[in-house]
Amino acid sequence: MQSNRPSRGQQQGVNTVKIFEQHESNVRSYIRDFPTVFAKAKGYRLWDEQGREYIDFFAGAGALNYGHNPDRIMEPLVDYIRRDGIVHSLDMATSAKAAFIEGFQDIILAPRDMPHKLLFPGPTGTNAVESAIKIARIATGRSSIICFTNAFHGMTLGSLALTGNAKKREGAGTRLDGALRMPFDGYLGANIDTLDYFARTLEDNGSGVDLPAAVIVETLQGEGGLNVASTAWLQRLEAICRKHEIILIVDDIQAGCGRTGTFFSFEPAGLDPDIVCLSKSISGSGLPMALTLLKPHLDCFCPGQHNGTFRGNNYAFVTATEALRYWKDNAFEKSINAKAAKVTGCLVELVDRHPPLQGIVAGRGLMQGIKVGVEGLAGEICQHAFRLGLLMETSGADSEVVKVMPPLVIEDVGLEKGLSILAKATAAALGRRRSGVRHVA
């Protein structure tokens, strides 16, 4: 692939992967999938210390919807830094924070008739979820939270209790309480409405299920395997919540900020969630930031009752404000949906071309992929893709899904090139399987 070599100073660290192996904790993860040292990134591309170019179909696990170092977002930040703009402010008032609040209200909330207040938790997705479930418990006086199979909501104890993945849950080192899991849409098969069970437990005095404080749901389960909740299922879930006065929380941390085509993933279903959790791409730049939206009647924290040292990340406020400009009209949304249609078509063609994949195309927007029916094959495809210059990850409880998640701003040439590499990687992985070789050199 075309080389864009970093500077001589950057090249001094060539072949330094061993530094991480020797000194970084065993918990490190993505470096095992992408065993190189990255030095530069721009748009939809990255370069490692050898100058090797990679197309990004990973997008920082959803934190880089607007790409790496986008000029229109990063240049205002550089200007802000040069002006000695405030960096750290806890929750004190700053001009950068005021500009973001005003822009978010005018561009995102008001056009959607959303009266929600803005709560700035610590700058991680799991902190947004923690704030949401704490609010729900305080507001209702109830303790349990309904969550769903294959959900992923974060890695701190409260959020981890809501997460379905067994391996991640094992990392708690203790009991995970306060959550009651229900089957997600389609979990029991295409012809079974899983909400029948949920509704029955709430109406039957013999179910043993206490009335919960809240239901938390992802409209599209990114880490859980690209499971998409249907519009009808989501609308019925909301109706159940309204009937029983249960707070509805939508976790839009990965599926939001345009990833599924609209700013909020729940817009096509017409949902009116009580609380919305945002993080990842809300800053527009990959800088740490999180945001919890809550209806005014749920604004029940006392001052300082949910705080955090780094919730006032003004650099993130600056870039987040610039990112909002993408949403001033519907042109960006149209471009996302056009690219999504191209991805769908290519994935369907790939599955049809390779029956041994036992593949099913899943997801929506620019968070799509292939559910692979052969154990271990999805991971092998991603390994081949990396070797060919494409960053991708797997998802699902058994890493059975090849996940396509490029920056939303990716150019057509980059999207087509990445999809071409995916096709080659798939053919290579299947070829090695047929020859009895699975390890990717």
C-alpha positions as CSV (number, residue, x, y, z in Angstrom):
1,M,0.0,0.0,0.0
2,Q,1.1,3.6,-0.4
3,S,3.7,4.7,2.1
4,N,3.5,7.9,4.1
5,R,6.6,7.7,6.2
6,P,6.7,9.5,9.6
7,S,9.6,11.7,10.5
8,R,13.1,10.4,11.4
9,G,12.3,11.1,15.1
10,Q,9.2,8.9,14.8
11,Q,11.2,6.1,13.2
12,Q,13.5,5.9,16.1
13,G,10.9,3.7,17.9
14,V,10.7,1.1,15.1
15,N,10.1,-2.5,16.4
16,T,9.3,-1.3,19.9
17,V,6.3,-3.6,20.5
18,K,8.5,-5.5,22.9
19,I,8.4,-2.4,25.2
20,F,4.7,-3.0,25.8
21,E,5.1,-6.7,26.1
22,Q,7.8,-6.2,28.8
23,H,6.3,-3.4,30.8
24,E,2.6,-3.0,30.2
25,S,0.0,-5.0,32.2
26,N,-1.4,-8.2,30.8
27,V,-4.8,-6.5,30.5
28,R,-3.7,-4.8,27.3
29,S,-6.0,-6.0,24.5
30,Y,-6.1,-4.3,21.1
31,I,-2.3,-4.3,20.7
32,R,-2.6,-8.1,20.5
33,D,-4.9,-7.8,17.5
34,F,-2.9,-5.0,15.9
35,P,0.8,-5.9,16.8
36,T,2.5,-2.8,15.5
37,V,3.4,0.7,16.8
38,F,1.3,3.4,15.2
39,A,2.8,6.8,14.7
40,K,0.4,8.9,12.6
41,A,-3.2,9.1,11.6
42,K,-5.4,11.2,9.3
43,G,-8.9,10.8,8.2
44,Y,-9.6,7.1,7.6
45,R,-5.9,6.1,7.5
46,L,-3.1,5.3,10.0
47,W,0.6,4.7,9.6
48,D,2.9,2.7,11.7
49,E,6.5,3.4,12.5
50,Q,7.7,1.6,9.4
51,G,5.4,3.9,7.3
52,R,3.0,1.1,6.5
53,E,-0.5,2.4,5.8
54,Y,-3.7,1.0,7.2
55,I,-7.3,1.7,6.4
56,D,-9.4,2.1,9.5
57,F,-12.6,0.0,9.8
58,F,-12.3,0.2,13.6
59,A,-12.7,3.9,14.3
60,G,-11.4,3.8,17.8
61,A,-14.2,1.3,18.8
62,G,-16.7,4.1,17.7
63,A,-14.8,7.1,19.2
64,L,-13.6,8.4,15.9
65,N,-16.8,8.9,13.9
66,Y,-15.4,12.0,12.3
67,G,-12.0,10.4,11.5
68,H,-8.5,10.9,12.8
69,N,-7.4,14.6,13.2
70,P,-10.1,16.2,11.1
71,D,-9.0,19.7,10.1
72,R,-12.3,21.4,10.6
73,I,-12.5,20.0,14.2
74,M,-8.8,20.1,15.2
75,E,-7.8,23.5,13.9
76,P,-10.2,25.4,16.3
77,L,-8.6,23.3,19.1
78,V,-5.1,24.4,18.1
79,D,-6.3,28.0,18.1
80,Y,-7.8,27.6,21.5
81,I,-4.6,26.1,22.9
82,R,-2.6,29.0,21.4
83,R,-4.9,31.4,23.2
84,D,-4.2,29.7,26.5
85,G,-7.8,28.5,26.7
86,I,-8.8,26.8,29.9
87,V,-7.9,23.1,30.0
88,H,-9.2,21.8,33.3
89,S,-12.2,23.2,35.1
90,L,-14.2,20.5,36.9
91,D,-17.7,21.8,36.5
92,M,-16.9,25.5,36.7
93,A,-18.3,27.7,33.9
94,T,-16.1,28.2,30.9
95,S,-16.6,29.8,27.5
96,A,-15.8,26.5,25.8
97,K,-18.4,24.6,27.8
98,A,-21.0,27.3,27.3
99,A,-20.5,27.2,23.5
100,F,-21.0,23.4,23.5
101,I,-24.2,23.6,25.6
102,E,-25.7,26.3,23.4
103,G,-24.7,24.4,20.2
104,F,-26.1,21.1,21.5
105,Q,-29.3,22.7,22.5
106,D,-29.8,24.5,19.2
107,I,-28.6,21.9,16.8
108,I,-29.5,18.5,18.4
109,L,-32.1,18.9,21.2
110,A,-34.4,21.7,20.1
111,P,-35.1,20.3,16.5
112,R,-36.0,17.0,18.1
113,D,-38.2,18.5,20.7
114,M,-36.1,17.0,23.5
115,P,-36.3,19.0,26.7
116,H,-33.5,17.0,28.3
117,K,-30.9,18.6,30.7
118,L,-27.2,17.9,30.2
119,L,-25.2,16.1,32.9
120,F,-21.4,15.9,32.4
121,P,-20.1,12.8,34.2
122,G,-16.5,11.7,34.2
123,P,-15.4,11.4,30.6
124,T,-16.1,7.7,29.9
125,G,-19.0,5.8,28.6
126,T,-19.3,3.6,31.7
127,N,-19.5,6.8,33.9
128,A,-22.5,8.0,31.8
129,V,-24.2,4.7,32.5
130,E,-23.4,4.8,36.2
131,S,-24.9,8.3,36.4
132,A,-28.0,7.1,34.6
133,I,-28.7,4.1,36.8
134,K,-28.0,6.1,40.0
135,I,-30.5,8.8,38.9
136,A,-33.1,6.1,38.1
137,R,-32.8,4.5,41.5
138,I,-32.9,7.9,43.3
139,A,-35.9,9.1,41.3
140,T,-38.0,5.9,41.7
141,G,-36.9,4.6,45.1
142,R,-36.4,1.2,43.4
143,S,-33.2,-0.7,43.0
144,S,-33.2,-3.2,40.1
145,I,-32.3,-2.4,36.5
146,I,-33.6,-4.4,33.6
147,C,-30.9,-5.1,31.0
148,F,-30.7,-7.5,28.1
149,T,-28.8,-10.5,26.8
150,N,-25.6,-9.7,24.9
151,A,-25.7,-6.1,26.3
152,F,-22.5,-4.1,26.8
153,H,-22.7,-1.1,29.1
154,G,-19.2,-0.7,30.6
155,M,-16.6,-2.1,32.8
156,T,-17.1,-0.5,36.2
157,L,-19.2,-2.5,38.7
158,G,-22.6,-0.9,38.2
159,S,-22.3,-1.0,34.4
160,L,-20.6,-4.4,34.3
161,A,-23.6,-5.8,36.2
162,L,-25.7,-4.8,33.2
163,T,-23.3,-6.3,30.7
164,G,-23.9,-9.8,29.3
165,N,-20.4,-11.0,28.2
166,A,-19.2,-13.7,30.6
167,K,-15.5,-13.0,30.1
168,K,-15.9,-9.3,30.9
169,R,-18.1,-10.1,33.9
170,E,-15.5,-12.5,35.3
171,G,-13.1,-9.5,35.6
172,A,-15.2,-8.0,38.4
173,G,-13.8,-10.3,41.0
174,T,-17.0,-10.1,43.0
175,R,-20.7,-10.5,42.8
176,L,-22.5,-8.3,40.3
177,D,-25.9,-7.2,41.7
178,G,-28.8,-4.9,41.0
179,A,-29.5,-6.2,37.4
180,L,-32.2,-8.5,36.0
181,R,-31.6,-9.7,32.5
182,M,-34.3,-10.2,29.9
183,P,-33.9,-11.7,26.3
184,F,-33.1,-9.1,23.6
185,D,-35.1,-8.9,20.4
186,G,-34.5,-12.1,18.4
187,Y,-32.6,-13.9,21.2
188,L,-35.1,-16.8,21.2
189,G,-35.6,-16.9,17.5
190,A,-37.2,-14.6,14.8
191,N,-40.8,-15.6,15.6
192,I,-40.8,-15.1,19.3
193,D,-41.6,-11.7,20.9
194,T,-39.2,-11.7,23.9
195,L,-41.2,-8.8,25.4
196,D,-44.1,-11.2,26.1
197,Y,-42.0,-12.7,28.9
198,F,-41.0,-9.3,30.3
199,A,-44.5,-8.0,30.3
200,R,-45.8,-11.1,31.9
201,T,-43.3,-10.9,34.8
202,L,-44.4,-7.4,35.6
203,E,-48.1,-8.3,35.6
204,D,-47.9,-11.6,37.5
205,N,-47.7,-11.4,41.3
206,G,-46.1,-14.8,41.3
207,S,-43.2,-13.9,39.0
208,G,-40.9,-12.9,41.8
209,V,-39.8,-9.9,39.7
210,D,-39.9,-6.6,41.6
211,L,-40.9,-3.5,39.7
212,P,-37.6,-2.1,38.4
213,A,-36.3,1.4,38.5
214,A,-35.3,1.4,34.9
215,V,-34.8,-0.5,31.6
216,I,-31.5,0.1,29.8
217,V,-31.3,-0.8,26.2
218,E,-29.0,-0.5,23.1
219,T,-31.0,-0.2,19.9
220,L,-28.1,-1.9,18.2
221,Q,-25.8,-4.0,20.3
222,G,-22.4,-3.2,18.9
223,E,-20.1,-5.3,21.2
224,G,-22.8,-7.9,21.7
225,G,-22.8,-9.0,18.1
226,L,-24.5,-6.4,15.9
227,N,-28.0,-7.4,17.1
228,V,-30.6,-4.9,15.9
229,A,-33.8,-4.3,17.8
230,S,-36.8,-3.9,15.5
231,T,-38.8,-0.7,15.5
232,A,-41.9,-2.6,16.7
233,W,-39.9,-4.2,19.6
234,L,-38.5,-0.9,20.7
235,Q,-41.9,0.8,20.6
236,R,-43.5,-2.0,22.6
237,L,-40.6,-1.8,25.1
238,E,-41.3,1.9,25.6
239,A,-45.0,1.3,26.0
240,I,-44.3,-1.3,28.7
241,C,-42.1,1.2,30.5
242,R,-44.8,3.9,30.3
243,K,-47.5,1.6,31.6
244,H,-45.5,0.6,34.7
245,E,-43.7,4.0,35.2
246,I,-40.3,2.5,34.6
247,I,-37.5,4.9,33.4
248,L,-36.3,4.2,29.9
249,I,-32.6,4.6,29.4
250,V,-31.0,4.3,25.9
251,D,-27.3,3.6,25.9
252,D,-26.2,5.4,22.7
253,I,-22.5,5.4,23.5
254,Q,-21.4,3.4,20.4
255,A,-24.5,3.5,18.3
256,G,-25.1,7.3,18.7
257,C,-23.5,10.4,17.2
258,G,-24.5,9.3,13.7
259,R,-23.1,5.8,13.7
260,T,-26.5,4.3,12.5
261,G,-27.3,7.2,10.2
262,T,-29.2,9.5,12.5
263,F,-27.6,11.4,15.3
264,F,-29.4,9.3,17.9
265,S,-29.9,5.6,17.0
266,F,-33.4,5.6,18.4
267,E,-34.8,8.3,16.1
268,P,-36.2,6.0,13.4
269,A,-38.2,4.2,16.0
270,G,-39.6,7.5,17.3
271,L,-38.6,6.7,20.9
272,D,-38.7,9.3,23.7
273,P,-36.2,8.0,26.2
274,D,-36.1,9.5,29.7
275,I,-32.3,9.2,29.8
276,V,-29.7,9.0,27.0
277,C,-26.1,8.0,27.6
278,L,-23.4,9.4,25.2
279,S,-19.7,9.2,25.0
280,K,-17.1,7.9,22.4
281,S,-17.7,10.2,19.5
282,I,-19.5,13.0,21.3
283,S,-16.2,14.9,21.5
284,G,-15.8,14.7,17.8
285,S,-12.0,14.2,18.1
286,G,-11.4,11.1,20.2
287,L,-10.8,13.2,23.3
288,P,-12.4,11.8,26.5
289,M,-15.9,13.1,27.1
290,A,-19.3,11.8,28.2
291,L,-22.7,13.2,28.4
292,T,-25.9,12.0,30.1
293,L,-29.2,13.5,28.9
294,L,-32.1,13.4,31.3
295,K,-35.6,14.8,31.3
296,P,-36.0,17.7,33.7
297,H,-38.1,15.8,36.3
298,L,-35.2,13.4,36.7
299,D,-32.7,16.1,37.6
300,C,-32.6,14.8,41.1
301,F,-28.9,14.7,42.1
302,C,-27.9,17.1,44.8
303,P,-25.0,19.4,43.9
304,G,-21.8,17.3,43.7
305,Q,-23.6,14.0,44.2
306,H,-22.1,12.6,41.0
307,N,-18.9,14.3,40.2
308,G,-15.5,13.6,38.7
309,T,-12.2,15.4,38.4
310,F,-12.0,15.3,34.6
311,R,-15.7,16.0,33.7
312,G,-14.6,19.5,32.6
313,N,-12.5,18.6,29.6
314,N,-12.5,21.9,27.8
315,Y,-10.4,20.6,24.9
316,A,-13.2,18.1,24.3
317,F,-15.9,20.8,24.5
318,V,-14.1,22.8,21.8
319,T,-13.9,19.9,19.4
320,A,-17.4,18.7,20.3
321,T,-18.8,22.1,19.4
322,E,-17.2,21.9,16.0
323,A,-18.5,18.4,15.4
324,L,-22.0,19.6,15.9
325,R,-21.7,21.6,12.7
326,Y,-21.9,18.4,10.7
327,W,-25.6,18.1,11.9
328,K,-26.8,21.6,10.9
329,D,-28.6,20.1,7.9
330,N,-29.3,16.6,6.6
331,A,-26.4,16.4,4.1
332,F,-24.2,14.5,6.5
333,E,-27.0,12.0,7.4
334,K,-27.6,11.4,3.7
335,S,-23.9,10.7,3.1
336,I,-23.8,8.2,5.9
337,N,-26.8,6.3,4.6
338,A,-25.4,6.2,1.1
339,K,-22.1,4.7,2.4
340,A,-24.1,2.3,4.6
341,A,-26.0,1.0,1.5
342,K,-22.7,0.4,-0.2
343,V,-21.4,-1.6,2.7
344,T,-24.6,-3.7,2.9
345,G,-24.4,-4.5,-0.8
346,C,-20.7,-5.5,-0.5
347,L,-21.3,-7.7,2.6
348,V,-24.3,-9.4,1.0
349,E,-22.2,-10.2,-2.1
350,L,-19.4,-11.5,0.0
351,V,-21.6,-13.8,2.0
352,D,-23.3,-15.1,-1.2
353,R,-19.9,-15.7,-2.8
354,H,-18.6,-17.8,0.1
355,P,-21.2,-20.3,1.4
356,P,-18.6,-21.9,3.7
357,L,-18.7,-18.7,5.8
358,Q,-22.2,-19.6,6.9
359,G,-22.5,-15.9,7.1
360,I,-25.4,-13.5,7.9
361,V,-25.1,-9.8,7.3
362,A,-26.0,-7.8,10.4
363,G,-26.2,-4.3,11.9
364,R,-27.2,-1.0,10.3
365,G,-25.8,2.3,9.3
366,L,-22.0,2.2,9.4
367,M,-21.9,-0.4,12.1
368,Q,-22.4,-3.5,10.1
369,G,-20.7,-6.9,9.7
370,I,-21.0,-10.6,9.1
371,K,-22.0,-13.1,11.7
372,V,-19.8,-16.1,10.8
373,G,-21.1,-19.5,11.5
374,V,-17.7,-21.2,11.7
375,E,-16.0,-21.1,15.1
376,G,-12.8,-18.9,15.1
377,L,-13.1,-17.9,11.5
378,A,-14.2,-14.3,12.2
379,G,-11.0,-13.7,14.1
380,E,-8.9,-15.3,11.4
381,I,-10.5,-13.0,8.8
382,C,-9.6,-9.9,10.9
383,Q,-6.0,-11.2,11.3
384,H,-5.7,-11.5,7.5
385,A,-7.2,-8.1,7.1
386,F,-4.6,-6.6,9.4
387,R,-1.8,-8.3,7.5
388,L,-3.2,-6.7,4.3
389,G,-3.5,-3.2,5.8
390,L,-7.0,-3.0,7.3
391,L,-8.0,-2.5,10.9
392,M,-11.1,-4.5,12.0
393,E,-12.3,-6.1,15.1
394,T,-14.6,-8.9,16.0
395,S,-17.7,-8.6,18.3
396,G,-20.2,-11.0,19.8
397,A,-20.1,-13.2,22.9
398,D,-17.8,-15.7,21.0
399,S,-16.0,-13.2,18.8
400,E,-18.1,-14.6,15.9
401,V,-18.8,-11.3,14.1
402,V,-16.6,-9.5,11.7
403,K,-17.3,-5.9,12.4
404,V,-17.2,-3.1,9.8
405,M,-17.1,0.3,11.5
406,P,-15.2,2.9,9.5
407,P,-15.2,6.7,10.3
408,L,-18.4,8.2,9.0
409,V,-16.4,10.7,6.9
410,I,-14.5,8.0,5.0
411,E,-14.2,8.8,1.3
412,D,-15.6,6.4,-1.3
413,V,-12.2,5.4,-2.5
414,G,-11.2,4.4,1.1
415,L,-14.4,2.6,1.7
416,E,-14.1,0.6,-1.5
417,K,-10.5,-0.2,-0.9
418,G,-11.2,-1.4,2.6
419,L,-14.1,-3.6,1.4
420,S,-11.8,-5.0,-1.2
421,I,-9.3,-5.9,1.4
422,L,-12.0,-7.5,3.5
423,A,-13.0,-9.7,0.5
424,K,-9.3,-10.7,0.0
425,A,-8.9,-11.5,3.7
426,T,-12.1,-13.6,3.7
427,A,-10.9,-15.6,0.8
428,A,-7.5,-16.0,2.3
429,A,-8.9,-17.2,5.7
430,L,-11.2,-19.7,3.9
431,G,-8.3,-20.9,1.8
432,R,-6.1,-21.6,4.8
433,R,-9.0,-23.4,6.4
434,R,-9.3,-25.7,3.4
435,S,-5.6,-26.4,3.4
436,G,-5.8,-27.2,7.1
437,V,-3.8,-24.2,8.2
438,R,-5.4,-21.7,10.6
439,H,-2.5,-19.6,12.0
440,V,-1.9,-16.3,10.2
441,A,1.8,-15.6,9.9
